[in-house]
Each structure stands twice: as C-alpha cells, then as structure tokens.
Amino acid sequence: MERSGSPQRSDATDALVDVPTEDVSAGLTTGNVAVEAPPGDEPQAHRRIVFGIVSIALLMASIDQTIVATALNAIRGDLHAELNWSGWTITIYALGQIIVMPLAGRLGDQFGRKRIFLGAAVLFTIASLACSLADSIYLLVIFRAFQAIGGGAFMPTATGIVAEQFGRDRDRAVGMFTSIFPIGGILGPIVGGVIVTYWSWREIFLVNVPAGILLIALAARFIPHSAPKAASRVDALGAGLLALTMLCGMFGISALGGSGAGPGDPLFIGSEVLALTFGFLFVRHASRAANPFIPIMLLRGRGFGVMNAINLMYGAAVLGFGALVPLYAESRYGIQPLEAGTLLTARAVGMICVASLAVFALRRTGIRAPMIGGFLMIAGGMTIMSLAPHGMTPYAWLAAAAGVTGVGMGLSIPASNNASLQLAPDQISAIAGLRGMFRQSGGIIAVSVTTTLLAHSANAGSSQAHTFVVFAAGLLLIVPFTFLVPDHRGSW
C-alpha cells in the first residue's frame, strides 16, 4: 500500500488495494486495511477494444442530450408546435435518463451488463429512427422518451463493463471513461448547429441509426458476458416511487419556465408536493425493504450521502452553466448562434488537455485535492465570464473564461467520478447511475430556474451574468463538503 513519503512503488505493492472495511448496516467506516487483489483482478486482453466500443455508446447518448437545443426553432416551425412542447424534446430526454440510470445500474448488476447494454443500444437506435420520422410534436416527445431510456442505460452498464475489463486498473479506466460524457454534451450544440444549417432537424436523429447498428454488431462480438448476481428480485415498488418522485419534481420545476409561471403557480406547487410525498415514501420503503431498489446506504451512508449532495450542486453549476453559455453570448454581446456554440469547444479543449493527466495522477493525489482544485477553477472561470471584457473582444474573453472552466472540469471530473466507488466496489453500476441522476437533476433545476428569471428580466444578458456568479458561489459552498468524503489513493 502506498504511503506518503514512500520513495517508490513496486509491482507487488501495486497489487494491493487500500480499502475501507465497512459495517454496511451501520454505514460506518472502521479503518483501512491492505487487501490483496483477487486472482481474477488482472486486466483483460481485449479491454481497449471494449473501452472503445462502450465509449462510442456514451458519446452518442451524451451528444443527443444537447444536440436538439440548436434545432428547437426548426422543429417548432416544421411540426407547427407550441414552444413549450418543443422544449419538452430536451426535458423528456433528461428526465428519462435521470429515472433510467439507477434502474439500469441495478438491472445490469443482477442480470448481466452485456445483456442490458445491448438492449439499450437496440432501443436507442430504433427510437432515433422513429424520431427522425415523427410527423407531430407529440410523437416526437414520446419517441425521445424511449431514446432516453436507451441512452440512460449506457452510462451505468458501460461503467461496470469497463471496471470488469480493466481489473486492478479500473480506477484509471473509470476516470477516463466517464470523462467522455461531458465532452459529448459540449459537442452536441455545435454538431446540431452544423446539421441544422446544412441539412434539417431530422438528420440530427437519423445519424444515430448507422452508428447504432455498428455499435450493436461490435458489442455483440467483443463485449464478454458478465456473470449475473444471484438471487434478488427487482424492487418494482421502489423503482416506481423513485420514478414518480423524479417526474413530479422535474415537471414542476420545468413548469416554472412557462409564460407567466412563478413560485405561486398551482401546477408548480402541486407537482412539488407530490414529489415530496413520493420521495418520503421511497426513502421509507428503501429503509424497510429486504432488497431495496437503491440500498439506503447509497443514499445517506458515510461518503455516499455527501457525494449525492455534491453531485447535485456540481450538476447545477456545470451542466446548467454549459447549457446557457451560448444564450449568454447571444443576448449580452450579440454573438451569432453558431459562433456562440463554439465557445463550448474552448471548454472541451481545456477539459481534454487536463483530464488524462488527472486520471493518471489519482493514485498520488487522491480524490479530494483535484476535486477542490477543480471546483475553485470552475468557479473562477464563471466569475470571469460574468465580468465585462478587458482588453479583448467579447468572443475572446468568453472563450478564455470557458477554457478556464474546462481545465477545472478536467481536473475534478475523474476524481469526483471515482469518489465513493471504493466504499462499495460490488455496486459500481448502481453508484454510477445515482451519480448521473443527481447531476442531471441539478442541471435541469439550474436551467429551469435561470430561464424563469430571465423571462421576467428587463436585461437578460446582465441578469444571466449574475446567475453565473450564483453558480460560482454554489461551487465554493460545496468545497467544505469534500472533507466529509473518505479520501482514497490507489486501485479499488
């Protein structure tokens, strides 16, 4: 086991895992022990091929999360739709992923990750084709919901597949793999803008079909079967309560963005009351059920509860911020839409340059230091973006600020993705699903609340600058919470 001050690390030492021993029922860590890696913990021969295959799936799902944003006006005009229904093509995809992520993680653990992954790929491909052929906004929203089910199942099942393939190097592989998701979200508006400019909105969905067919063929050929876990039945009641909690909560928050809506809107109040009721019933059920859909330890156990809160705030700042950068550039500085979308490329470049180095440094830095450093850099970039340009054009100023936030994301994402996984390595997929659920929830909350404020603002550009400062303050507030997450160095 690597200790601070050790001059070097031998191969024999690398085979040891620094793992906290836990009393699962109490959720308390009792100490750290050196545990020899099991004989089957060797990296697999075809791990890089498998990594590439599942990375394609994750990139497709993450791009489709934001690619529709640039096509809303085209969809609205072609299908003669109201603006609120056009917006639901984005909202329903995010809601579907939030609900499906924890479900797919649990199903993948119980019934085999390859089986769930292939089913998700087939559903995503068929739903993409159906979206491209939809002749009404209502059908498009329904097909987008099915597409979200397939896309939402990719992250948790693929994370488990990567962890199995890379053995004792799973910490680095998971950190690298899960860093792909935000890259796809950044590329989405740019790719969508190009497709809508030179083709039509239907090609946004149609391009997924050949890519999906190739993905299915490669996955069937190269991804090995994983042994299903024995015995327990899926907690349908728990899954249903969680789905109702998320649907009611997100629907109420999305309703705030409607014309004339506000905190006193009966639709918002009724939806949130239902969400709180279903949430209370879900937590009570999870505490009492023999085999709950999500073990209560993963919601509030030591390390897990605080990481869920961090992921919610992180999603609000990073995902909400990213979705609103092009709007900010257009409304405050009059930058053209396609050029505004390329600002997110600067953030992607900053993230890509740092993420790989951060992954391979995790065993020396642990997870806490890069999380804190990344949060501070993201907050700094957001604050810079909210200020007026000094000695630079508005575009160059915004691009530089976006690059700073990208560096912060590249530093913090691998560490935050690995945080708490070592506490329950037998439930990797479930933890990954919960992480995605809380981050997506934070992003939807941030976008819904911000767009509501902008709708009632006399100067949208200046008001949005103030929201960036609020996002930055939120990231600073979660820094102290990182000290409540058990730090970890080494493989798990």
N, C-alpha and C positions, 0 to 999 in steps of 0.2 A: 504494500500500500504506500502510495506517495505521500510523504510528509513534507511540510515546509522546511526548507533548508537542506533537503536531500540533494547530493551532488549530481546524481543521475538516476535513471530508471531502467532497470534491466528487463529482459523479456519475461523472466519469471515473475517479476513484480507486476508486469502489465497483465498477468493472468489473474490478478486478484481484484476483487470488486469491493469498494468501500460502501457498504450498505447499512442503513439504519435498521436495527431489529425493532419490530413493532408489535404492540398488542393491538390487533386490528379492532377488537371490540371496543377498546377504550380510545383508540386513535392517538396513543401516546408513544413517542419515541423513547426507547430506554437506553440507547447507546449505539456506538459504531463498532462493527466487528469486521475483520478481514475474512471474506468468504471466497474460497477457491472457485473459479469459474467451472461450471459443469462441463463434462466431456463433450456434450453436443453444442457447445457455445462457440465453435470455430466458424469463421466466416465461410459462406457457401461459394462454390466455384462460379456460378452464374449470377452473382449478386449485382454486378454492374449492369448487366443486361436487364435484370428485373428492375433495378433502380430507374433505368431509362424508361422502361415501359410504364411504370406507375407514375413517373414524373410527367409523362405526356397526359395522362388522365387528370392529374391535379392541375396542370396548366390549362387544359380545356375548361375544366369546371370553374376555375378562378377567373379566366378571361370572360366567360359568359356571365359572371356576376355583375360586371360593369360595362360590358360591350353595348348593351341596349341603351345606355344613357344618352349616347350620341344619336340614337335613332328615334327618340320619342316623337319628335315633330313629324318625321316621315311616317311612322306607324299611325299617328293620330290622323294625318291627312288621308292616307291610303284606306284606312278602315273606318273613317268617319267617326272616330271615337272621342269621347269626352276626355279632358286632360287627366282627371282623377283615375279613370280606368287605364289610360296609357301608363300612368305612373305605377300601377299595380303590376305591370310586367317586370319591374325591378323589385318591388316589395315582395311579391309572392315567391320570387326566386330566393331571396334572403330568408324569408320565413320558412320555406320548405327545407333549406339547408340547416337552419337552426334546429328544427324538430328532428330531422333525419340523422344528423351527426351522432348524437348519443345512441340512437336506436341501432344504427349500422355498426357502431363500435361493439355493442353488446352482441348483436347477431353474428358479427364476424368472429368474435371470441368463441361463441358457442357452436356455430355450425360450419366453421371453416372460412377463412378470409378470402381465398380464391373464389369460392362459390359466390359470395356476396359481391365481390369486386366485379366478376363477370356479369352478374345480374344487373349491377349498377351501370356498367358500360353499355349493355344492350338497351336498357331503359333510356339512358341519356341519348343514345343515337337515334332511337325511334322517335322520342319526344322532340328532338331537334328537327327531324324531318317534318313532323306534324306541325311544329311552329312555323316553318317556312311555307307551309301550305294553308295556314289558317286564313279564313275569309271574314272573320269577325273578331273584335277585340276580346269578346268573352271566351271564345275558343282559344285564342292565343294565351290568355291568362291561365286557363285550365292546363294547356299543354306545357306552359312554363312551370307550373306546379309539378308536373311529372318529371320535367327536365331537372328540376331542383332536387327531387328525390334521388335521381341517379347521381347528380353531381355532388350532393351532400354525403353520399355513401363512400365517395372516393377517399376523402381525407383519412378517416379513422381506419378503414380496412387497409389502405395502402401504407399507412404508418406502421401497422402491425406487420405487414409483409416485409417492409424494409428492415424492421427490427429483427425479425426472424432470420433474414438473409445475411445480415452483417455481424451476427453473433456478438462477441465482446466489443466490437467497434460500433455497436448500434447507436451509442450516444452521438458520435460524429455524424453518422449517416442520417439519423433522425433530424439533427440540427440543420444539415444541408438540405434535406428533402422538404421539410416544412417551410423553409425559406422561399420555396418556389411559389407558394400560394399568393403572397402579397405582390410578387412580380407580375403574375397574371392579372391581378386586379388593377395594377398600374397600366399594363399594356392594353387592357380592354377598351378604354375610351379612344385610344389612338387607332387601334385596329378597326374599331367600329366607325370612327370618323372617315377613315380611308375607304372602307367598304361602302358606306352610305353615299360618299361623294362620287364614287366611280361606278357603283352598281345599284343595289337597292337594299332595303332593310331585310328582305327575305334571305339574302345571301349570308347575313350575319349568322343565321341558324343553319343554313344549308352546308356551310363549310365544315360543320361538325360531322356530317354524315360519312364522307370518305375517311376522315381521321378516326372516327369511332369504329368503323369496320376494321381498319388496320389495327387499332388498339385491341379489339376483341380477338383477332387472329393471333397477335403476338402474346397476349396474356394467356390464351388457351394453350399455347405451345410452350412458353418458357416459365411461367409462374408455377411453382410447385404447390401441391396441395398441403394445407396445414391441418394438423390433427384437431378436430373439434373438441372443445372441452366437454367433459362429461356432465350429463345429468340434469341440469336445472332447466325448467321451462321459462319461456319469455314472460316477463311480468306485463301482461297486456294492460291491466288496470293502471299500473304506474306509467306506462308509455302514454296511455290515453290522457291521464291527468296532466302529464308534462306537456303534451301537445296542446291541450286546451289552455293551459297557463300561458304558453308562448303565443298562441294565436290571439287570444283575447288581449294580452298585454301589448303586443306589437300592433294589432289592429287599432287599439285605442290611441296609441302614440302616433301612428300614421294618420289617423283622422284629424290630428291637430294641424296637419298641413293643408287641410281643406279651406276653402274660401269662407271667411267669417268664423272659423272654428277657434276655440280658445280653451283654457283650462276649465271653464264652466260649461263646456259643451256636454249635453246629456250622453251623447254617444261615447265620448272620451271617459266620462265618469263611470258609466255603466260597464264599459269594457274593462276598465282597470279594477273595478270592484270584483267582477267575475274572475279576473286574472289573480287577484289576491286570494280569493276563495279557493280556486283550483290549486294555487300554489301551496296554500296551507294544507289542503287535503293530500297533495302529492308528498310533502315533507312528512306528514304524519304517517302516510302509507309506507314511505321508504323506511321510516324508523321502526315499523312493526312487522313488515313482510319478511318472510324467511329468506326469499331470494329476490330482493327488490330490483327493479329495472336499473336504477342507479344506486349503488350502495351509499348509505348516508355518510360513510367515511369520506367518499369522494366529494361530497358537498360541503362538509364542515369539519372534517378531521384536520389534525395539525398539518399545516402545509397546504392542504387542498382548499380549505375554505378561503384562506387569504389569497391564493393564486386565482381562484374564481373571481374574487373582487378585483384583483389586479388586471385580469384579462378583460373584464367588463369595462374598466376605465381605459385600458390600453386600446381596446377596440373603438371606444367612443372617440378618442383622440386621433388615432392613426387612421382607421377606416373612415370615420366621419370627416376628418380633415382632408384625406385624399380625394374623397368624392366631391368635395366642394372647392378645391383649388381652381379648376377651370372656370367655374362660375364666378369666383372671386376675381380672377384675371379679366374676365369679360366685363363684369359690372363695374369694377373700380377703375380699370385702366383702358377699357375698350379694346382689348386684345381679341383677335379673331378666334372663333371656336377651335379650329384645327390646330392653330399655333398654341392656344391655351392648353389643349390636351397634351402637347409635347412637354409641358412643364413637368408632368409626371414622369417623363423619361429621365429628367435630371435626378429625380428622387430614386428611380430604379437603378441608375448608374452608380449613385452613391451607395446604395444598399448592396449591389452585387460586388462592388470592389471590396467591401468590408466583411460581408457575411462569410465567405470562405475562410478568411483568416480567423474570424471569431470562432468558427466551428472547431478548427484545429487547435485553438488556444484554450478551449473549455477545460481541458484536464489540468491546466496550470492556473487559470484564472478562477475556476469555479463558476457558478451561475450568477452569484449576487453582484459582483463587480461590473460585469458587462451589462447587466440589466440596469443598474443605477446610471452608469455612464451613458447608455443609450437613451434612457428616459430624459436625462438632462440635455443631451444634444438635440433630441426631437423638440423638446420644449423651447430651446434656444432658436432653432430654425423657424418654428411657428411664430415666435415673438418677432424675429427679424422680418418675416413676411408681412406682419401686421403693420410695420412701420413704413413711412414714405421712403422712396428710393433716395440714396445719397451718392451722387457722382456716377450713376449708372442709369441705363434705360430701365423702364419698369420691367420689361421681359427679363433682362439680365439679372436684375435684383431678385425677382421672384424665382428664377432658375437657380441662383446661388443659394437662396434660402431653402428651396426644395431639395437641393443637393445635401445640405447640412442635415435635414430631417432624414434623408435616405441613409446617410452614414450612421445616424443614431439607430435607425431601424435595423441596419445590417449588424450592428453591434449587439442589440438587445434581443432580436427575434430568436436566434439559435439558443441563447441561454434561457429565455422565457419558455421556449418550446420544450426544453429538457427539464425545466423546473418541476419537481414533484414526481416525475416519472419513476425515479429510483425508489420511491416510497411504496409503489405497488407495481412492479415490473410485470406481474401476471395480468394486469388490466390496462395495458398500454392503449388499446384501441378505445376503450371507454373514456380514459383520461383525455385522449386526443379529441374525441367527439365533444366532450364537455368544454374543452378549451375553445374549440371553434364556435360552439354555441354561445358562450359568454362574449367572445369577441364580436361575433356578428350582431348579437343583441345590442352591444354598446354602439356599434356603428349605425344601426337603424335608429336608435334613440337619438344619437347626435344629429343625424341628418334631418330627422323629423322635427326635432325641437328647433334646430337652426333655421330650417326653411320656414317654419311658422313665424319666427321672429323677423326674418327678412321680409315676409309677406306684409307685415304691419309696420315696416320701417320706411321712413322718408328717404333715406340714403342707404341703399342695400350694401354698397361697397364698404362704406365706413363701418356699418353695423357688423358686417362679416369679419372685418379686421378685429373688432372687439371679441368676436366669438373665438378667433384663433388664440387670443390671449387667455380666454377662459379654458380652452383645450390645454394650453401650456401649463396653466395653473393646476389643472387636474392631474397632469403627469407628475408635477412636483409633489403633489399631495400623496401620491401612491409610493413615492420613494421610501418613506419610513416603513411602509408595509413589507418591503422586500426583506427587511431584517427578521420578519416572522416566518419566512420561508426557509426551511433547512437548506443550508448551502451544501454543494456537492462537487467533488472533483473525482475524475476517473470514470471508468466504464460502469455500467449498471446492468 
